[in-house]
Amino acid sequence: MPTPVALYLQDAHPIREGMQYVTYAESCGFDAVWQADSRLVRDAIVPMAAFASISETIKIGSGVVDCWTRNPARLAATFSTLDDLAPGRVILGIGAWWDPLAQKVGVSRDKPLRAMREIITSVRALLANETVTFQGEFVHLDGVELDYVYQDRRPKDVPIYLGATGMQMMELAGEIADGVVLNYLVSPDYNRKAIEHLAIGADKAGKNWQDIDRPQLVVCSVHEDRATAVDMARLMVTQYLGQQPHIMKASGVPQSLLDKVGEVLTWPATHQQVVAASRLVPDEIVHMLTASGTPDDARSKVREYIKDGATCPILYPLGDVYATINAFTGWQA
């Protein structure tokens, strides 16, 4: 039986082009498409609605929206609306965002664990058609409900997945979320530690961690010429070495390399800076963090993530998107 596989779209392609990729991925049996809130370039909700409108079976997930910039009542209303468009196919993936972007727009990410717990708890209750009063540190709701007037009042089948990287957030995901979106540009070894902490959180709630869905973002660079594929991925790795060193450090990237790349890149980094810094990044780091090379190389690397706890790869394609979809159509881990 084929292993589930999903597609990840960010802002590298026009939305109408993305719609074509989704149509093709659905025809190839892909399980889901995930769309990110990407930096300050593309909102996730508009393309999610576009993808939902031209598909019939594929799931549509946010991978991820941040927990700070949308009021939880509005967040619930937004995903309730998406469920109206694609009933039973929408997934709310939510994360704690990242600095320096959050700081630059005036968002303080203090106490992200408490904020996430309050937001997920209240959003889930609203989607369950409950009237919610919640007085927390971050969420303040006074008798709030999704006040449907022109449609049936019904609970909305929208599972909530927590995008987690740190181990405390991973434990929270195991405790309160329906699933966890495992991050990209991490090594398969990182997964083992993440799953241990997911299980700790699941135990707190009396759950079995194996019942928690664990899709994982995987940067995937496929080309018949292995060197071309690796070079495409090297630029992506370099950008994240500079912008999100905490993720890179968690995956075992040497601090010395992070320091060298950080000396070259500013935020936001220019393409010229990324190209210059990429010369510092060796092939072994690219292979450690991405599924890059020939189709066989990419499939082999993704199998490592599955072996180490992921349930479904969410492929972030670099280069030819159709080539990536074709490489994983009908595959088995």
LINPE-V835949 format. One line per field, one symbol per residue. ss: DSSP state (H for helix, E for strand, L for the rest). Layout:
ss->???
This chain:
ss->LLLLEEEEELLLLLHHHHHHHHHHHHHLLLLEEEELLELLLELHHHHHHHHHHLLLLLEEEELLEELLLLLHHHHHHHHHHHHHHLLLLEEEEEELLLLLHHHHLLLLLLLHHHHHHHHHHHHHHHHLLLLEEEELLLLEEEEELLLLLLLLLLLLLLEEEEEELLHHHHHHHHHHLLEEEELLLLLHHHHHHHHHHHHHHHHHLLLLHHHLELEEEEEEEELLLHHHHHHHHHHHHHHHHHHLHHHHHHLLLLHHHHHHHHHHLLLLLLHHHHHHHHLLLLHHHHHHHLEEELHHHHHHHHHHHHHLLLLEEEEEEELLHHHHHHHLLLLLL
